[in-house]
Each structure stands twice: as C-alpha cells, then as structure tokens.
Amino acid sequence: MHGARGDDGPFEAVRKAIWAAPPNDVIAVAADLLDRHAGGADTEVLMIDYRQTFLVRTLSTGDDVPVDNTAPGRAFASQRTVQEDGGGLAHLPLTVKGERIGILSVRLPDGGPPWLDDFAGVLARALKIADEATDLYRRLRRRTRLTLAAEMQWDLLPAPAYRASELCFAGQLEPAYAVWGDAFDWATSADRFTLTVSNGMGSGTESAELTHLAISALRNARRSGGDIVEQAELADEAVFGRYRGERLVDALLLEFELTDGRVRVIDAGSPVISRMRDGATERIAFEAQMPLGMFGDTRYVPQEFAVEPGDRLVIVSDGVHGARSPAGVLYGDAGLPQAMRATRLQDPPEAVRTMIRHYVGFHGGTEPSDDAVIVCVDWTGRDADAGKTGPQA
C-alpha cells in the first residue's frame, strides 16, 4: 500500500492530485490522499496564526493549539518531525524556503510511507501558491479580526522568512492584529539580498498608507534595477510629493553582497541594527541621514560594513528600541541585548517569535504604546560550511 517514491508509485499520483486541487480544497484533498494511499487517520493541518502563538485547526472544530509546550508546537518551533502516542501520531513541519506555514498532523500505521516528508513539502508549496488565489487560509489564520491598517500592512509584506545557502532571514510585526506603520521588505537576486525596515509616521490607516507609498517606491526603483541609493531617493521624492514634508518615513536600507558579505547601508531614520558575533552583542552605528520625505531631493550616501559567517543581525524599529518598561527602563538598552543572547541558538524565525514575546513581556502587562517590527538575519556566507546556519554561541 505504501509503495516507494517514483514515477509509477503512489507518491506521483498523490503529488499530481495535490497540484490539481482547487486552491480552497488543497487541505481537504491532502487529507483524503493520505487516507486512501497511506492508511492515514486523524489528519489535520494546523496553520500558524498572525501572531505566531497558536496553530489554528483547519479540518476540525477543536481548540487551537498553543505553540508553546505542545507536540505540534515543538515540531513547528524545531522544524523537525515530532512523534506522539508511541510514534503513531506524527507532526511534520510545513515550510517553504524557510517560511513556516504550519504543521501536518497525521496518524499512520507502521510509521507511514517513505514519501511522507516529500508529501509535506509538496503540500506546503501548494498551500503557499493557493494562498494567492483564495481568502480561505488568511481567514483561518486570524484568531481575531485584523484592523484595516493591519490588513493593509500584512498584504504589503513579503514572506516573513527566507532561507538560502548564504543567509537565513525572518521578520515579525507586533501588534500583529493591529499594526499600522511598521514594516519590512526584502528581495534576493543572484548576487544581492536587499532588506528594508521602515516605520511610517503616525498611526492607523494614515500611517499604513504612508508606509505603503514608501515601500512601493522602494520596490519600483529596485525592480527597475536601482541600488539602495536610487531606492531611497525615489521613495524620498514620492513621499515628499504626496505629503510635502509633513509626514515622514524612517527607514534602514541594507544591500548584502552574497559573494563576500559586504553590506551597503543607508540609515534614513529610527530603525537600529545590532550584531551578535562570538557571543558579544553590539549596536552598529551609522551616520544618520534624512528620513524619507523630508525634502524630496535628499542625496543619500551609503556606508559599508561586513558580516562574517556566524554573525547575527537584529534590526528593530523605534517601537522596540525606544520602548520603556513600567519602571522606565529602555528596552533597547537592557531588554533587547538580553533577548538576543537568550535566542542565540534558535534559527531566525523562532528567534524572532521568541523576541516578540520577550518584548511584549517587558511591558509588564501593559500595552506597548507603539507598533513594532523585529527582523533577524543570520549570515552563513557563500563559502562557509552550509551546515552552520545559526549564530555562534
């Protein structure tokens, strides 16, 4: 019944059936395929919610599953298959290029077919593509209603994580269901990885609209072949043209050379970057330049630094480094370095999730006064040992 993977085996039929499924039926089709071709039972796909604290059920009506202290949560956090009930129930990560979509849980006889991991990979990719054609999965993932500003921001964002041989990246927004102006953007090419962390002035939909304009301008320049200087200057011109200097966007633009680890930077506002190297954490300072939209004709000058294999970079908006505890302690001075040290052995997606929890807990039960973004980049290097993807302890 299980068969071997191959063009004539069950896996090929399963793979074709998943890709042929309508976007809104991918999960139901996958569960049926596991039942018919592998003897599966109790199949469930759990998708991560926007805040990344719960795995949301898609096929049953039971309670959502916390990521912390549960078997499916351990599979999600570790990105490894976790066996439960004496090995009968398996929880497999659903991940595409580092982006953690959720968990496939299934009860299978005799440990399941040899193609089960490949099945999870195909299902994850199919869900990633299907998400662009239906609202179903975005509706399932939200445990409460998003504000209109948050809807705008999440639609603007690229994938929240990415893994390649040279680096691993992840980013997260908070409050996930009510964020307004903070955002990040990234793109990769054969030679470069470009990353922007931005913070639109104000709150609500006005701030989201401002950030949307700035990121659209940055993308327009980048997709036209422009480097970060051209990107910053076009965004500066676009924001000024709309708001005449009354509303600004703080941004930090980075352009990584994948061949040698050189990084060009434009510091145009409040996001700050910290580096962990050999267990030591330090803030990297740059010459501050005008926020986007201040004058409309600012000439931005890039600065440079270099990353080495094992380096971890953490970039945060002012809502993070400028936050204060109820006792008045600045998070950027005390909390952030502590959070970076505590997460040094976690891969960026899990490190960011943990740092967001730490940031929220720093407020001692009070609501943060500003929205926030945390971004993490681990640099492996093109010539480094591909197995060493995490930062050095």
C-alpha positions in Angstrom: 0.0 0.0 0.0 2.7 2.4 0.9 5.0 1.8 -2.1 8.2 3.6 -3.0 8.5 7.0 -4.3 8.8 7.1 -8.1 7.0 8.0 -11.3 4.9 4.8 -11.1 4.4 4.8 -7.3 1.7 6.3 -5.1 3.7 9.4 -4.4 3.5 10.6 -8.0 -0.3 10.1 -8.0 -0.5 12.0 -4.7 1.7 14.8 -6.0 -0.4 15.3 -9.1 -3.6 15.3 -7.2 -2.4 18.0 -4.8 -1.4 20.2 -7.6 -4.7 19.6 -9.4 -6.8 20.5 -6.4 -8.7 23.9 -6.4 -7.0 26.4 -4.1 -9.6 26.3 -1.4 -9.6 22.4 -1.4 -5.9 21.7 -1.1 -6.1 20.7 2.6 -9.1 18.5 2.2 -7.7 16.8 -0.8 -4.4 16.2 1.0 -6.2 14.6 3.9 -8.1 12.3 1.6 -5.0 11.3 -0.2 -3.2 10.3 3.0 -6.3 8.2 3.9 -6.5 6.4 0.6 -2.8 6.0 -0.2 -1.2 5.6 3.2 -3.9 4.5 5.6 -3.9 7.8 7.4 -6.3 8.8 10.1 -7.0 11.9 12.3 -5.3 14.0 9.6 -5.2 17.8 10.5 -3.4 20.7 9.0 -2.6 23.4 11.6 -1.7 26.8 10.3 0.2 29.4 12.2 -1.8 32.5 13.3 -0.7 36.0 12.5 0.9 36.5 16.0 2.7 33.1 15.8 1.4 32.0 19.1 -1.2 29.4 18.1 -1.6 26.7 15.5 -5.1 27.1 14.0 -7.1 24.0 13.1 -8.4 23.8 9.5 -10.2 20.5 9.3 -11.8 20.1 12.8 -13.6 22.4 15.3 -11.4 21.7 18.3 -9.4 24.4 20.2 -6.4 26.0 18.5 -3.1 24.5 19.7 -0.6 26.7 21.5 2.9 26.7 20.0 4.5 26.6 23.5 4.5 23.3 25.4 2.6 21.1 22.8 3.9 18.4 20.5 2.7 20.2 17.3 4.3 23.4 18.7 7.6 21.6 19.2 7.5 20.4 15.6 6.8 24.0 14.5 9.5 25.6 16.7 12.2 23.0 16.0 11.3 22.4 12.3 11.6 18.6 12.9 9.1 15.8 12.9 7.7 15.1 16.3 6.2 11.7 17.1 3.4 11.3 19.7 1.3 8.5 21.1 4.2 6.0 20.8 5.0 7.1 17.3 1.5 6.6 15.9 0.8 10.3 15.5 3.3 12.4 13.5 3.6 16.1 13.4 5.5 17.3 10.3 6.6 21.0 9.6 5.1 22.6 6.5 7.8 25.0 5.4 8.7 26.7 2.1 12.2 28.3 1.7 12.3 29.0 5.4 8.7 30.3 5.7 6.9 28.3 8.4 3.3 27.8 7.2 2.2 25.3 9.8 2.1 21.6 10.8 0.7 18.4 9.1 -0.5 16.0 11.8 -1.5 12.5 10.8 -1.8 9.1 12.4 -0.2 6.4 10.2 0.4 2.7 10.6 3.9 1.4 10.7 5.4 4.9 10.7 3.9 5.9 7.4 5.1 5.7 3.8 8.7 6.6 2.8 7.4 9.6 0.9 5.8 11.3 3.8 8.4 14.1 4.1 8.1 14.7 0.4 4.4 14.8 0.7 4.6 17.5 3.4 7.0 19.5 1.2 4.6 19.4 -1.8 1.6 20.3 0.4 3.5 23.3 1.9 4.3 24.6 -1.6 0.8 24.0 -2.8 -0.6 26.0 0.2 1.8 28.8 -0.4 0.6 29.1 -4.0 -3.1 28.6 -3.2 -2.9 31.4 -0.6 -2.6 33.9 -3.5 -5.9 32.7 -5.1 -8.3 32.4 -2.1 -9.0 34.2 1.1 -9.6 30.9 3.0 -6.2 30.4 4.6 -5.8 34.1 5.6 -9.3 33.9 7.2 -8.4 30.7 9.0 -5.1 32.1 10.3 -6.6 35.1 12.1 -7.8 34.4 15.6 -9.4 37.8 15.9 -10.3 40.4 13.3 -7.5 42.5 11.8 -7.8 46.2 11.9 -7.9 47.8 8.4 -4.4 49.2 8.9 -3.1 45.8 9.8 -4.8 44.3 6.8 -3.0 46.8 4.6 0.3 46.1 6.2 0.1 42.3 6.0 -0.9 42.5 2.4 2.1 44.7 1.8 4.6 42.3 3.4 6.7 39.7 1.5 7.2 36.3 3.1 8.1 36.6 6.8 11.1 34.2 6.5 13.6 33.1 3.9 16.5 30.6 3.8 19.3 30.3 1.3 22.8 28.9 1.5 24.2 32.4 2.3 21.7 33.5 5.0 18.5 32.9 6.9 16.1 35.8 7.5 12.9 36.3 9.5 10.7 39.2 10.5 7.6 39.8 12.6 5.2 42.7 13.3 3.5 43.5 16.7 0.7 44.0 17.5 0.1 41.5 14.7 -3.7 42.2 14.5 -3.5 46.0 14.9 -0.1 47.1 13.4 -0.1 50.3 11.4 3.1 51.9 10.2 6.0 49.5 10.8 7.0 47.1 8.0 9.9 45.3 6.4 10.6 44.3 2.8 13.2 42.1 1.1 14.2 40.7 -2.2 17.0 38.4 -3.4 18.9 38.0 -6.7 21.9 36.0 -7.9 24.3 38.4 -6.2 22.4 40.5 -3.6 20.0 40.4 -0.8 18.2 43.7 -0.2 16.4 44.4 3.1 14.4 47.4 4.3 12.9 48.0 7.7 10.6 51.1 7.8 8.4 53.0 10.1 5.7 55.3 8.8 4.9 58.3 10.9 1.6 58.4 12.8 -1.0 55.7 13.4 -3.9 53.9 11.9 -4.7 53.8 8.2 -2.9 57.1 7.6 0.4 55.5 8.8 -0.3 52.4 6.8 -1.0 54.4 3.6 2.3 56.3 4.1 4.3 53.2 4.6 2.6 51.6 1.5 3.6 54.6 -0.6 7.2 54.4 0.6 7.7 50.7 0.1 6.0 50.8 -3.3 8.5 53.5 -4.4 11.4 51.5 -3.0 10.2 48.4 -4.9 9.7 50.4 -8.1 13.3 51.6 -8.0 14.6 48.2 -7.1 12.7 46.3 -9.7 13.9 48.8 -12.3 17.5 47.8 -11.4 18.2 50.6 -8.9 20.5 50.2 -5.9 19.6 51.3 -2.4 20.7 54.9 -3.2 18.2 55.1 -6.1 15.6 53.3 -4.0 15.9 55.8 -1.1 15.9 58.8 -3.4 12.8 57.8 -5.3 11.0 57.0 -2.1 12.1 60.3 -0.6 10.8 62.1 -3.7 7.5 60.2 -3.7 6.7 60.7 0.0 7.6 64.4 -0.2 5.5 64.8 -3.4 2.5 63.5 -1.5 2.9 65.0 1.9 5.2 68.0 1.3 7.4 67.2 4.4 4.5 66.9 6.9 4.7 63.2 7.1 7.9 61.1 7.1 9.1 57.5 6.9 12.0 56.3 8.9 13.9 53.5 7.1 17.1 51.5 7.2 18.1 50.0 3.9 20.7 47.2 3.6 22.2 45.6 0.5 24.1 42.4 1.1 26.7 41.2 -1.4 26.2 37.5 -1.3 29.7 36.7 -2.7 31.7 38.3 0.1 29.4 39.6 2.9 29.9 43.3 2.2 26.8 45.3 3.3 25.9 48.8 2.0 23.6 50.7 4.3 21.5 53.9 4.2 20.4 55.0 7.7 17.4 57.2 7.0 15.7 57.3 10.4 15.0 55.4 13.5 15.4 51.6 12.9 18.6 50.4 14.6 20.8 47.3 13.9 22.6 45.2 16.5 25.1 42.5 15.8 26.0 39.3 17.7 29.4 37.9 17.0 31.2 35.3 19.0 28.6 35.7 21.8 29.1 39.5 22.1 26.3 41.9 21.2 26.9 45.5 20.0 24.9 48.1 18.2 26.3 49.2 14.8 26.1 52.9 14.4 25.9 54.8 11.1 25.8 58.4 10.1 22.1 59.4 10.3 20.6 60.8 7.1 17.2 62.5 6.5 14.1 60.4 6.8 12.3 59.6 3.5 10.0 62.5 2.5 11.8 65.3 4.4 12.8 67.4 1.4 12.2 65.3 -1.7 15.7 66.0 -3.1 17.9 64.4 -0.5 21.1 62.8 -1.8 21.7 59.7 0.2 25.2 58.3 0.7 25.7 54.6 1.5 28.0 53.4 4.2 29.5 49.9 4.5 30.3 47.2 7.0 31.0 43.5 6.6 29.3 40.4 8.0 31.2 37.2 8.8 29.9 33.6 8.9 28.2 33.1 12.2 27.1 36.7 12.6 23.5 37.5 13.6 22.0 40.9 12.8 18.8 42.1 14.6 17.1 45.2 13.3 14.3 46.8 15.2 12.0 49.8 14.8 11.8 52.6 17.4 8.7 50.9 18.8 11.1 48.3 20.1 14.4 50.0 21.0 12.5 53.1 22.3 10.0 51.2 24.4 10.2 51.6 28.2 9.1 49.2 31.0 6.7 50.3 33.7 9.8 51.1 35.7 11.1 53.4 32.9 13.9 51.0 31.7 14.7 51.4 28.0 14.2 48.2 26.1 17.0 48.9 23.6 19.5 49.2 26.5 18.5 46.2 28.6 15.8 44.0 27.1 17.0 43.7 23.5 20.6 42.5 24.3 19.2 40.1 26.8 16.6 38.7 24.3 19.4 38.4 21.6 21.6 36.4 24.0 18.6 34.2 25.1 17.8 33.3 21.5 21.3 32.9 20.1 20.8 29.1 19.4 17.5 29.5 17.7 17.1 29.9 14.0 15.8 33.4 13.0 12.1 32.5 12.6 12.0 31.1 16.1 14.3 33.7 17.5 12.1 36.5 16.2 9.0 34.8 17.6 10.7 34.5 21.0 12.0 38.1 20.9 8.5 39.4 20.2 7.2 37.5 23.3 10.1 38.9 25.3 9.3 42.4 24.1 5.6 42.1 25.0 6.5 40.7 28.4 8.9 43.6 29.0 5.9 45.9 29.3 4.7 44.1 32.4 1.1 43.5 31.3 0.7 47.0 29.9 0.1 47.5 26.2 3.0 48.8 24.1 2.5 52.4 23.1 3.8 51.9 19.6 3.8 49.2 16.9 7.0 47.4 16.3 9.0 45.3 13.9 11.8 42.8 14.7 14.0 41.4 11.9 16.8 38.8 12.3 19.4 37.8 9.7 21.9 35.0 10.2 24.8 35.2 7.8 26.3 31.9 6.7 28.3 33.0 3.8 28.6 31.6 0.3 31.8 29.8 1.0 31.0 28.7 4.6 30.0 25.3 5.8 26.4 25.0 4.8 25.6 23.1 7.9 26.4 26.1 10.2 23.3 28.2 9.7 23.0 29.6 13.2 25.0 32.3 15.0 28.0 31.3 17.1 27.3 30.8 20.8 
